């Protein structure tokens, strides 16, 4: 959230004056006034503020995390979001998440700002106010999973299942037809927010993989927005969803839930895909501290290039440099790094590997899995015992060192084809 005078290409900064306004007696009274009508006598209620409801991923990830962490302990979970007229959100994701949380809308900007802070929960009788930012909440979900507790995924309600079947039948999709979604973030998305530009990529690099899937009689649904580039693919089983006549945003949601697998990047649909438990091929991935993968997911990173040597940086060195703590483009620039996209042939190879994994014909290389997981576990161990943050791992708000690392979960899987063709990445000569 930013005020009207703050440039959109600048990240949020919470200063002391703003903090005093957000947690003033007046704002806290307004917050209680907002949620009290949704509380019923004697029921245990948890209240949480989600300021980024306009982001597709956040409308999936935060309710999913709350459901897993607190759903068994509370009768109701209230999630405060912005009024839809002020900040439009995905109607489909709202409908799915409403199965596990209850949304409460407000136009009070100071209440919404609470969702950017981390502080101990406040409890008063049956009410608990959970004051956590999205990163801290997702760290909690990672710890939950790491401890061996079960992970409950989101699912389509019966009404959405029926709508999905009607939508797919109208296109000619028959039961048993494989369908795959694909999403690539482009520079046109949130174009003024240049500090996230390192997440963008070139749609043309995905075309050979899409053509391969179409040749196998797979339905391919490209997800995006009205500013996305039109892909020059003419095939009856290819649906460029944002340009489809009669498009509604609920379609993205049902497709991610029903896909054989989803081709994602570190943006948008990646969040709902994880929350649904749909197998995900994450290409052009960004090394991030909190993000973790499900057991059927596969990740393939962008290349991080050291500008001083003009050489790609090995994975172990990326961890040592604290790259997982970088979230702004200027952090890479200040450390003389550029990020290069996966090539068209690398994306195609990753799709072939994903298909083989899902149909049971893939032969993994144990050396790749072991090396990748050993590096991740060792990095987490260093984080857990470190006295100071690793280079680049500090927060723009000066929080303590982040001692979580999502990719350290033992089932996290790297794309083997990429590692075989780039032995420098893991530092092994794979077979």
N, C-alpha and C positions, 0 to 999 in steps of 0.2 A: 504494500500500500504506500502511496505517496500523496502529498497534498498537491493542490493545483499549481503551486509554484516550483515543484521539483521536476527536473527533466526526467523523461521516461527512460533515458539511457543511463541513468544513475541508479545504483542499488540502494535499497532502503537503509537509512541510518537512523537509529533511535538514540536521541540525545537525552540528557537529564531533564530538560524542559518538557519534552514529549512524554517521557516516562511519568513525570509528576502529573500531567494531564490525564494520561491513560488510567492511572491508578488513584485518581482523586476520589474523594467521598461521593462526589456527584456522579462520576462515571460508574462506580461500583453500585450505587443505588439504582441507576438506570439499568444496569445489567440484571440485578435481582428483579426489578420491576418487569423486565422483558421475559424472564424465564419462569417466574412464579405461577402464571396462569397454566403452564404445562405440567405442573407438579400436582400429583394427587395424594391425598392423605396417607401418610405412612410409607409410601413407596420410596425406595432408594433411587436417587436420580444423580447421574453424572452430567455435568455441563462442560462443553468444550467449545472454543472459538476457532473457526476455520476461516481465515481472512482471504484465502486464495481460491474461493469457490468458482471463480471464472476459469480456472485451469482444470482441464479434463482429468489430469492425473491426480490432482489433489482431491477432487470429489470422489475418487475411488480409494486412494491410499489411506487418508485419515480415517474415514468411517470403517474401513477394513481393519486398520490397526486398533481402533477403539473397540470394535466388536470382539477382536481376539483377546485384547488385554483386560477389558472390563465387562464384557457382555455377560459373564457368568455371575458377576458380583452386584450388578445393578438391575433394577426393574426397567429402567429407561435411560437411554443416552441421548441427551439433547446436544445438537450441533448448531451453533449460531453462525449464520452466514449472511452475506450481504443481500439486500433486497434485489430480486432478479432484474427489476427495471434499471437499477444502478449498475449492477455487474451481472450480465447474463451468464447462465451456467448450462451445462448439458442436461436437458430434460431426461434423457435416457439414464445417465449416471445417477441423477437425483432419484429416479424411480427405483433403481437397483439398490442404492445405498439406504433408501427409506425402509427397506426390509429389516435393517439392523440398527438404524438410528432414526431419530426424529429431528428434522431440520426446523430451525426457528430463524426467520429472516428479520433483519434490522437495517435501518439506514444510518445508524449511529456509528460514525467513523471511529470514534475513540474506543467503543466496545470492540469493534473489529480489530483494532490495533493490539488488543490483548493477546491475540493469537500469535504474535511475533516474539513473545517473551517466554522465558523459562523461569518458573518459580515453584516452590513447594505447593502441593494442592491445599485448597482451603476447604474445610469441612464444617458444616453447620447443620446439625440434626441429620435429616435424610439426604441433604444436598452435599455434593462434592464438586467443587470447581477445579477442573483439571487445567492448570496453566502451563501449557507446553507448546512450543513451536513445532512445526511439522518435522524438522530434522530430529528433535529430541523424542518426539512420539515414535518415529520410525526406528530410532535407536532402541527404544523400549520393545518394539515388535521384534527386532533382530535378537535382542537378549532373550525374549520369550521363546523364539524358535531355537536359538542356540542351546537353551537349557533342556531341550527335548520335549517341550510342551507341544501339543498338536496345533496345527495351523488350519483354521477354518476359512475356506474361500467363499467369495460372494457367488451368488447364483441368480439366474433370471427367475422372477416370479412367474406364475402361470400365465398371467395376462401378457407379459412380454414374450414368453415362449410362443404363445398363440400368434402374437403380432409378428414375431420373427418367422414363423412357419409360413404365414400369409405372405410376407414380404419376399421370402426366398422362392416360394412356389410361383409367385407372380413373375419372377425372373426366369423361371424354368429350371431352378435347382431342384433336383429330386433327392429323396432320402438316400443317404450313402454317398452322394457326390462329395468329393473332397473340396474344401474351400480354405483359402489362405488369405490373410490380410497383410498388407504391406504399408508401412508409413515411413516417410523420410521427411525430416524437418528441413524447410527451406528458409532462405534469408528473408523471404516475404513475410514470414510469421513473426509477429512482434518486432517488426523491422526497426523500431526506434530503440529497442532494448539491445543495444550492440554488445553489452557485456556478456551476452549469451551466444554471440555469433560463432564461437568455436563448436557449437552443437550442430551447425547447419551442414548440408551436404548437397550433392548434385543428383537429381532424379534420374538422369540418363544412365548413371552407373548401375541402376537397378533393372534396366530393361532386359538384359540377357537372362537374368534369373526369372523375371516375370514370364518371358517367352518360353523358357524351359517348363515352367509350371503349366502354362497353357497347353503346351504340346502333350502334356500328360493328362489332359482332360480335367485339370484342376481349375476351379473357379478362383479368380484372383480379384480381390476388392482392395483398391487403393484408397487409403484414408487420407484426409487432408482438410483444407478449408478453401473458402472461395478465392483466396489469393494464391493457391497452389498452381504450379505449372501444369498444363494439360500434357499428359503423356501420349506420344504418337503411336499408340497401340490399338489396332483395329481387330478385335476378336470378340465373338459373342459371349465368351466366358470371362472377359475382362471388364470390370465395372470401375470406372473412375468416379468414385462415390460422390465427392463434393460437386460434381457437375451433372449428376444424375437428375433427371426430371422428377420432381416431387420429393427430393431429398429431405429427410428429417434427421436431426442429430441422434435420435434413438437408434438409427440403423448402425452407427459405429459401434455402439454398445453391444447390440445383439450379435454382431459379427465377431467381435473380439471374444465373446463368450462361447460361440459355437464353432470357431475356426479349428481346423486340424492343427495348425500352428500359426503364429503371428510373427511376421518379420518386422522388427521394431528398431528404433534407435533410442538414444538417451533423451527422450522427450515424449510428452503427451500420452499416446496409447500404451506406452510401456507400463504405466502405472495400473490401469485397468486390467491389462493382460496378466500381470502378476497377481492382482487381487482375485481374478477369476480362476487362476491356476491353469490357464491355457498355455501349452508349451510355447516357448518364445525363443526365436533366434534373434539375438541382439547384436546387430552388426553396426559398425561405426560407433562402437561403445566408448563411453567416457569413464575413466577410472574415478569412482566416487566413493566417499567414505561410508555413507549409510546404505546405499542400494545393495540389496541381496537378491539372489535368484532362487527359483524353485528347482526341484530335482530334474525336471525334463528340459530345462533351459540351457542354452549354449550362448556364450558371449565371444565376440570378436572385436577387438579394440581398434580405434584409429591409431595411426602411427604418430608418435610424439617425436618430432625432429629437433635435435640440438642444433641451433643456428650457428654456433661457433665451429662445429665440426661438420655440419651438413650430414649428420648420420642419425639414424633412428636410435632411440634410447631403449635399452633392454628393460624388461619388466621389473627385474630386481632393482635396477637403478631408479626406475620411476617411483617405486615404493620408498627407496632410501631418500629420494629428494622431496618426499612429502607431497607428491602430485595429487594424491587422493584428497587432499584438503583444498585444492584449487576449485573455485566456483565462478571466477570472473575472468574475462578475456585478458584483462591487464595483468593478471598474475602470470599467465603464460608469456606475455610480451616482456614483462620485467625480468623473467628468467630465461629470456632468449630461446623460446620454444615456439614452434608452430605445429599444428595438428593436420595430418594428411588423411584424406578419406580412404576407405577401402576401395580398391579398383573394382571394375565390373567383373573381372574374372574371379576375384576373391569373394565377392558377394555370391556369385553363382556357385562356386565351390562350397561355400558355407551352406547354401540351400541344399545342395546335393548331400552334404554330410548330415544335415538335419533330417532330411527324408530317410536316409539310411538308419539313423539312430531310432527314429520312430517306428520304422517297419522291422527293426531287429536285425538288419543285415550289416550294420556298421561294426568294424573291428577296431576297437580303441587301442591306443598305445599307452600302456600303463606308465611308461616313463614320463609322458607328457602330463598325465593327470597327477602323478606323484610330485613332479617338480613344481607345477603350478600351485598345488595345495600346500606343499611344504613352504613355499615362499609366502603365501598368504597367512599361514599359521604363524610363521616366524615374525612377520610384520605386526600381526595382532599382539603377539607376546611382547614385542618391543613397545607398542603403544601402551599396553597395560602396566608396564613397569617403568616407563619413562618419567623423568622429573619435569621435563620441558617439552613443548611441542616440537615435532620434526619440522624441518625447513618447509615453509609454505603451509604448514598445517594449522596456523593460528586462525582465529575467528575475527571477522570485522567488528564484532562487538566485544572482543576481549574475553570470551568465555574460556574455561579451563580446557585443557587438551581433550580432544575427542578420542576416547579409548575404545571405540567400536570400529569394526571393519566388516562390512557386509559380506564381502567375497570370501571371508575366512570360513564360512560354513562349509563343512567337509564334502558336500555334494556339488559344489560349484564347478562348472565345466567350461573349459576353454575350447575354442574351435581347433581341432587337431590339424586339419588341412593347413590352416594359417601357420601353425607352429612348425609343421614339417617343412613348409616352403620358406620359412623365415627362422632358421635355427638360432639366430642371434637373439630372438625375442625371449626365449626361456634359457638360452645358454646351453642347449643340448642338441646333439645330432640325432633327431628322432628317426625311427625306421620308416 
